[in-house]
């Protein structure tokens, strides 16, 4: 597994795109199996494309403490000393792109100059090992999830997929990102829009 590398170039101005900080919800008719029933938090969206993190697919057979040892953030002998907050950080399958790379979505009470990207409504993204070290010592953010990989779209691709009824979108909230019950997030996001999954599935089946 690769160590986490920075994805944010220091000194670049942040230009807000219209889906930054929003959730996109895969329609039941989504034909791409990689995104079936996914809920994705959009971290960046501009004329150059889009980047987001899947927040409702747990990574199989890996825990956050395990990852800290694999990345040599801490030795295995220190696992017993991990703060309880670190033990509860969820590891997610963030998307099909660069699955060996880690991205931490977290609350805005933690910030690393030139490494942390503020997104929206108290949510930030950091992709360096420093945040993992901070979480391991109890000095990290109050809420965080670690995603392996991300979802990416070429210029105009996401807009086209939305126009083709591939995705719905809704406002994000901290529960949809950080809640410990990822298996319920998809239906909860639909409910934010007043959409019933059973009815939506039925309509998609007759499209």
Long-range contacts (C-beta under 8 A, 24 or more apart in sequence): 1-67, 1-70, 1-71, 1-100, 2-100, 2-101, 3-71, 3-129, 4-71, 4-101, 4-102, 4-103, 4-104, 4-127, 4-128, 4-129, 4-132, 5-101, 5-127, 5-128, 6-115, 6-127, 6-128, 7-101, 7-103, 7-127, 8-114, 8-115, 8-116, 8-117, 8-125, 8-127, 10-114, 10-115, 11-114, 14-117, 14-118, 15-46, 17-42, 17-44, 17-45, 17-46, 17-50, 18-45, 19-45, 19-50, 19-158, 19-169, 20-44, 20-45, 20-119, 20-120, 21-119, 21-120, 21-121, 21-123, 21-172, 22-120, 22-169, 22-170, 22-171, 22-172, 23-169, 23-170, 23-171, 23-172, 23-176, 23-189, 24-52, 24-158, 24-162, 24-167, 24-168, 24-169, 25-167, 25-168, 25-169, 25-170, 25-186, 25-189, 25-190, 25-193, 26-166, 26-167, 27-165, 27-166, 27-167, 27-168, 27-200, 27-204, 28-197, 28-200, 28-201, 28-204, 28-205, 29-165, 29-166, 29-204, 29-205, 29-207, 30-166, 34-95, 34-96, 35-151, 37-186, 38-151, 38-186, 39-176, 39-185, 39-186, 39-189, 40-95, 40-151, 41-105, 41-123, 41-172, 41-176, 41-177, 43-105, 43-117, 43-119, 43-125, 43-150, 44-117, 44-119, 45-158, 47-155, 48-155, 49-152, 49-153, 49-154, 49-155, 49-157, 49-158, 50-152, 50-153, 50-157, 50-158, 51-150, 51-151, 51-152, 51-153, 52-95, 52-150, 52-151, 52-152, 53-92, 53-94, 53-95, 53-103, 53-105, 53-125, 53-147, 53-150, 53-151, 54-92, 54-93, 54-94, 54-95, 54-147, 54-151, 55-92, 55-105, 55-145, 55-147, 55-176, 55-177, 55-182, 55-185, 56-92, 56-182, 56-183, 56-185, 56-186, 57-92, 57-93, 57-182, 58-90, 58-91, 58-92, 58-93, 58-182, 59-91, 59-92, 59-93, 59-148, 62-91, 62-148, 63-91, 64-88, 64-89, 64-90, 64-91, 64-135, 64-146, 67-91, 67-102, 67-132, 67-146, 68-132, 68-136, 71-102, 71-129, 71-132, 73-129, 73-132, 73-133, 73-136, 74-136, 78-136, 82-136, 83-136, 83-137, 83-138, 85-135, 85-138, 85-140, 85-142, 86-135, 86-136, 86-138, 86-140, 88-180, 89-135, 89-144, 89-145, 89-146, 90-145, 90-146, 90-178, 90-180, 90-182, 91-145, 91-146, 91-147, 91-148, 92-145, 92-146, 92-147, 92-148, 92-182, 93-147, 93-148, 93-149, 94-147, 94-148, 94-149, 94-150, 94-151, 95-147, 95-149, 95-150, 95-151, 95-152, 96-149, 96-151, 97-149, 97-150, 97-151, 97-152, 98-149, 98-150, 99-148, 99-149, 100-148, 100-149, 101-127, 101-148, 101-149, 101-150, 102-127, 102-132, 102-146, 102-147, 102-148, 103-127, 103-146, 103-147, 103-148, 103-149, 103-150, 104-131, 104-132, 104-144, 104-145, 104-146, 104-147, 105-144, 105-145, 105-147, 105-177, 105-178, 106-131, 106-140, 106-141, 106-143, 106-144, 106-145, 107-141, 107-142, 107-143, 107-144, 107-174, 107-178, 108-141, 109-141, 109-142, 110-134, 110-140, 110-141, 110-142, 110-144, 120-172, 121-172, 121-173, 122-174, 123-172, 123-174, 123-177, 143-174, 143-177, 143-178, 144-178, 145-177, 145-178, 168-193, 168-195
